[in-house]
Amino acid sequence: MDLREAISSRRSIRSFSPQQVDRSVIDRILLDANKAPSAGNLQARDFIVVTAVEVKKKIAEAALNQAFIAEAPVVVVVCANKARSMSKYGRRGANLYSILDAALAAQNLMLSCINEGLGSCYVGAFNEGKVRKILGLPKTAVPVGIIPIGYPDENPIPTDRLPIEQIVHWEEW
Ligand SMILES: Cc1cc2nc3c(=O)[nH]c(=O)nc-3n(C[C@H](O)[C@H](O)[C@H](O)COP(=O)(O)O)c2cc1C
């Protein structure tokens, strides 16, 4: 698939068909996710792949009861690995680079989903403490996004964007 087509056709998908996602497909999108750039190539991110129904329900509850999360056959929780980036970059690594490493991987993951005919949605509204507990995260891992993934059962209209002139500043602000 053409990259521009993938970028343009991506929508947040919040309704999924019950069709399962093959393990080989999940493996491919995770490999694509980790091809994203990272500070010092430290890849300060970890992916928790959740397929167990009960765990998905708990995650949906922890995400302010966004029930569609539990409907997805696969939920990937993208975590920043503060320790991995801190080893080289200190506080900036822990507080900024690891978050960016995780966020960039999340975007790759969502675009790779499009290429596989899958839908996804970046979910950032969740109770971090609850998610930590459900998934047994170490202190050095920060959950930055919950990404439910599955075959789309909706075709949402494109969301608006601000006029590009409003947000692009040539040469200076
Ligand atoms: C940091 C972040 C947090 C988000 N949190 C949620 C969320 O908790 N629940 C949800 O349904 N969508 C969430 N979204 C998805 C946005 O609502 C969506 O990307 C935006 O409305 C644009 O729509 P589009 O993705 O279809 O282009 C989040 C997106 C980002 C980047």
The ligand as a Gaussian input file, in Angstrom:
#p B3LYP/6-31G(d) Opt

LIG

0 1
 C       -2.942000      11.223000      22.908000
 C       -4.253000      10.717000      22.357000
 C       -5.226000      10.278000      23.221000
 C       -6.429000       9.770000      22.733000
 N       -7.315000       9.228000      23.612000
 C       -8.445000       8.671000      23.129000
 C       -9.346000       8.021000      24.019000
 O       -9.110000       7.909000      25.209000
 N      -10.471000       7.467000      23.491000
 C      -10.757000       7.521000      22.158000
 O      -11.795000       6.990000      21.750000
 N       -9.925000       8.138000      21.281000
 C       -8.786000       8.697000      21.729000
 N       -7.889000       9.278000      20.863000
 C       -8.190000       9.321000      19.402000
 C       -8.582000      10.728000      18.948000
 O       -9.859000      11.030000      19.447000
 C       -8.547000      10.787000      17.405000
 O       -7.262000      10.458000      16.949000
 C       -8.934000      12.173000      16.880000
 O      -10.262000      12.494000      17.206000
 C       -8.764000      12.266000      15.362000
 O       -9.547000      11.273000      14.706000
 P       -8.886000      10.203000      13.724000
 O       -7.897000       9.390000      14.535000
 O      -10.009000       9.340000      13.227000
 O       -8.177000      10.934000      12.644000
 C       -6.675000       9.765000      21.334000
 C       -5.684000      10.204000      20.465000
 C       -4.478000      10.645000      20.958000
 C       -3.395000      11.041000      19.984000

